[in-house]
Amino acid sequence: MSIMRPNTRRAALTGAAAAAALVLATTGGITAASPAMPATTATTVRAATAADAHNQADVTFAQQMIPHHRQAVVMAQMVRSHSSSGEVKALANRIEKAQTTEIETMTGWLKAWGEKVPEGMGGMQDMPGMGHDDNDSSSTPGMMDDHRMTKLGHASGRSFDTMFLTMMIEHHKDAIYMAEKELRQGSYGPAKDLGTDIIRSQTAEIAQMRAMLNTP
């Protein structure tokens, strides 16, 4: 039987107390209006090669998510000059950075596979499998039309913040739907890892945005 000596035991207890204090310090200041956010660092995914095993679901996932992410980046960039909230600006900056990186990753996959990289943000309804009903060629729920984007661009201050948060929640929900579909149907490991990360990070951001909308 191994017996911990007093000095060793005291050191272990001291270390545990310090760790607990660190946890309390790093989680302090969280309010109901600003729920604790998990780390949003994107899952590290490697570049694809032409020899990588992938299927059509992986291709469709990347081709759909790239223009969807591009629109989210455009919306996030509007925040800099239209928002009156530091909290909204911090959120938008995080969204822009994460989704720009993910766009670059998925673009690399498509190029390595010899597949078309979508241009701009249009034409999503014409891609295979786009829309929550695969037999429905209508535009995807969560992808903002020109009218709503123009209206957002004309808003400012608190009105803009409310509109931005409401629209981004819709946008995130559709990204989560596409990521869940990739987990069910895809075969390329890094794409499935990215799908998992999108579900985790954007679910947390939806909770944060809902809380921000309820803030007086």
C-alpha positions as CSV (number, residue, x, y, z in Angstrom):
1,M,0.0,0.0,0.0
2,S,1.4,3.4,-0.9
3,I,0.9,6.2,1.6
4,M,1.2,9.8,0.6
5,R,3.7,11.7,2.8
6,P,2.4,14.9,4.5
7,N,4.5,17.2,2.3
8,T,3.4,15.5,-0.9
9,R,-0.2,15.6,0.2
10,R,0.0,19.3,1.1
11,A,1.5,20.1,-2.3
12,A,-1.2,18.2,-4.1
13,L,-4.0,20.0,-2.2
14,T,-2.3,23.3,-2.9
15,G,-2.2,22.5,-6.6
16,A,-5.8,21.5,-6.6
17,A,-6.8,24.7,-4.9
18,A,-4.8,26.8,-7.3
19,A,-6.5,25.0,-10.3
20,A,-9.9,25.7,-8.8
21,A,-9.1,29.4,-8.3
22,L,-8.0,29.6,-11.9
23,V,-11.3,28.1,-13.1
24,L,-13.2,30.6,-11.0
25,A,-11.1,33.5,-12.2
26,T,-11.6,32.6,-15.9
27,T,-15.3,32.1,-15.6
28,G,-16.1,35.2,-13.5
29,G,-18.3,38.0,-14.8
30,I,-20.6,35.7,-16.9
31,T,-24.2,37.0,-16.8
32,A,-27.4,35.6,-17.9
33,A,-27.3,38.0,-20.9
34,S,-23.9,36.8,-21.8
35,P,-23.7,33.0,-21.4
36,A,-20.3,31.3,-21.1
37,M,-19.0,30.6,-24.5
38,P,-17.0,27.4,-25.2
39,A,-13.7,27.8,-27.0
40,T,-14.4,28.6,-30.6
41,T,-11.1,27.6,-32.1
42,A,-11.9,25.6,-35.2
43,T,-11.1,22.0,-35.4
44,T,-7.7,21.5,-37.0
45,V,-8.2,19.9,-40.4
46,R,-5.5,18.9,-42.9
47,A,-5.4,19.8,-46.5
48,A,-7.0,17.3,-48.9
49,T,-5.3,15.4,-51.7
50,A,-6.8,14.0,-54.9
51,A,-6.3,10.5,-53.5
52,D,-8.3,11.1,-50.3
53,A,-11.5,9.0,-50.0
54,H,-14.5,11.2,-50.3
55,N,-18.0,11.0,-51.7
56,Q,-20.5,13.3,-53.3
57,A,-22.0,14.3,-49.9
58,D,-18.5,15.7,-49.0
59,V,-18.4,17.7,-52.2
60,T,-21.9,19.0,-51.8
61,F,-21.2,20.0,-48.2
62,A,-18.2,22.1,-49.2
63,Q,-20.0,23.6,-52.2
64,Q,-23.0,24.6,-50.2
65,M,-21.2,25.8,-47.1
66,I,-18.7,28.0,-48.9
67,P,-21.3,30.5,-50.3
68,H,-23.3,30.2,-47.0
69,H,-20.2,31.2,-45.0
70,R,-19.4,34.0,-47.4
71,Q,-22.7,35.6,-46.7
72,A,-22.2,35.3,-43.0
73,V,-18.8,37.0,-43.4
74,V,-20.4,39.9,-45.3
75,M,-23.0,40.3,-42.6
76,A,-20.3,40.2,-39.9
77,Q,-18.3,42.9,-41.8
78,M,-21.4,45.2,-41.8
79,V,-21.2,45.3,-38.0
80,R,-18.1,47.4,-37.9
81,S,-19.8,50.5,-39.2
82,H,-23.5,49.8,-38.4
83,S,-23.5,48.4,-34.8
84,S,-23.7,50.3,-31.5
85,S,-22.8,47.3,-29.4
86,G,-19.4,46.2,-28.4
87,E,-20.7,42.7,-27.6
88,V,-22.2,42.4,-31.1
89,K,-18.9,43.6,-32.6
90,A,-16.9,41.0,-30.7
91,L,-19.3,38.3,-31.8
92,A,-19.1,39.4,-35.4
93,N,-15.3,39.5,-35.4
94,R,-15.2,35.9,-34.1
95,I,-17.7,34.8,-36.8
96,E,-15.7,36.5,-39.5
97,K,-12.4,35.0,-38.5
98,A,-13.7,31.4,-38.0
99,Q,-15.8,31.2,-41.2
100,T,-13.1,32.8,-43.4
101,T,-10.7,30.1,-42.3
102,E,-13.3,27.4,-42.9
103,I,-13.9,28.8,-46.4
104,E,-10.2,28.6,-47.2
105,T,-10.1,25.0,-45.9
106,M,-13.1,23.8,-47.9
107,T,-11.9,25.6,-51.1
108,G,-8.6,23.6,-50.8
109,W,-10.6,20.4,-50.6
110,L,-12.6,21.1,-53.7
111,K,-9.5,22.1,-55.7
112,A,-7.7,18.9,-54.6
113,W,-10.7,16.8,-55.7
114,G,-11.0,18.6,-59.1
115,E,-14.4,19.9,-58.2
116,K,-15.9,23.3,-58.9
117,V,-15.5,26.0,-56.3
118,P,-18.7,28.1,-56.1
119,E,-18.4,31.8,-56.9
120,G,-19.9,34.5,-54.7
121,M,-23.1,33.8,-52.7
122,G,-25.6,33.1,-55.5
123,G,-26.9,30.0,-57.2
124,M,-27.1,27.9,-54.0
125,Q,-30.6,26.6,-54.9
126,D,-29.2,25.2,-58.1
127,M,-26.6,22.9,-56.4
128,P,-27.5,19.2,-55.8
129,G,-29.2,18.6,-52.5
130,M,-29.6,22.3,-51.7
131,G,-32.6,23.0,-49.5
132,H,-34.0,21.0,-46.6
133,D,-36.0,18.9,-49.0
134,D,-33.7,17.5,-51.6
135,N,-36.6,17.6,-54.2
136,D,-37.2,21.3,-53.5
137,S,-35.3,23.7,-55.7
138,S,-36.3,26.8,-53.7
139,S,-33.7,28.9,-52.0
140,T,-32.4,27.6,-48.7
141,P,-34.0,28.7,-45.4
142,G,-31.4,30.7,-43.5
143,M,-29.7,32.2,-46.7
144,M,-30.7,35.8,-46.8
145,D,-32.2,37.2,-50.0
146,D,-31.1,40.6,-51.5
147,H,-34.0,42.4,-49.9
148,R,-33.1,41.5,-46.4
149,M,-29.4,42.1,-47.0
150,T,-30.2,45.6,-48.3
151,K,-32.5,46.3,-45.4
152,L,-29.7,45.2,-43.0
153,G,-27.2,47.5,-44.8
154,H,-29.5,50.5,-44.3
155,A,-30.0,49.9,-40.6
156,S,-27.9,51.3,-37.8
157,G,-27.5,51.3,-34.1
158,R,-29.8,49.2,-32.0
159,S,-32.1,48.5,-34.9
160,F,-29.2,47.1,-36.8
161,D,-28.0,44.9,-33.9
162,T,-31.5,43.4,-33.5
163,M,-31.8,42.7,-37.2
164,F,-28.3,41.3,-37.4
165,L,-28.7,38.9,-34.5
166,T,-32.1,37.7,-35.7
167,M,-30.8,37.0,-39.2
168,M,-27.6,35.4,-38.0
169,I,-29.5,33.0,-35.8
170,E,-31.4,31.9,-38.9
171,H,-28.2,31.6,-40.8
172,H,-26.5,29.5,-38.2
173,K,-29.5,27.1,-38.0
174,D,-29.1,26.3,-41.6
175,A,-25.4,25.8,-41.3
176,I,-26.0,23.4,-38.5
177,Y,-28.5,21.5,-40.7
178,M,-26.0,21.1,-43.5
179,A,-23.3,20.0,-41.0
180,E,-25.6,17.4,-39.5
181,K,-26.3,16.1,-43.0
182,E,-22.5,15.8,-43.7
183,L,-22.1,13.7,-40.5
184,R,-24.9,11.4,-41.7
185,Q,-23.9,11.1,-45.4
186,G,-20.2,12.1,-45.8
187,S,-17.2,9.9,-45.7
188,Y,-14.2,12.3,-45.7
189,G,-12.9,12.5,-42.1
190,P,-11.7,16.1,-42.0
191,A,-15.1,17.3,-43.5
192,K,-17.0,15.4,-40.8
193,D,-14.6,16.9,-38.2
194,L,-15.4,20.4,-39.6
195,G,-19.2,19.6,-39.5
196,T,-18.9,18.6,-35.8
197,D,-17.1,21.9,-35.0
198,I,-19.7,23.9,-36.9
199,I,-22.5,22.3,-34.9
200,R,-20.7,22.9,-31.6
201,S,-19.6,26.5,-32.2
202,Q,-22.7,27.8,-33.9
203,T,-25.0,26.2,-31.4
204,A,-23.2,28.0,-28.7
205,E,-23.3,31.3,-30.7
206,I,-27.1,30.9,-31.2
207,A,-27.6,30.6,-27.5
208,Q,-25.4,33.8,-27.0
209,M,-27.3,35.7,-29.6
210,R,-30.7,34.7,-28.2
211,A,-29.6,36.0,-24.8
212,M,-28.3,39.2,-26.3
213,L,-31.7,39.8,-28.0
214,N,-33.4,39.5,-24.6
215,T,-31.0,42.0,-23.0
216,P,-32.9,45.3,-22.2
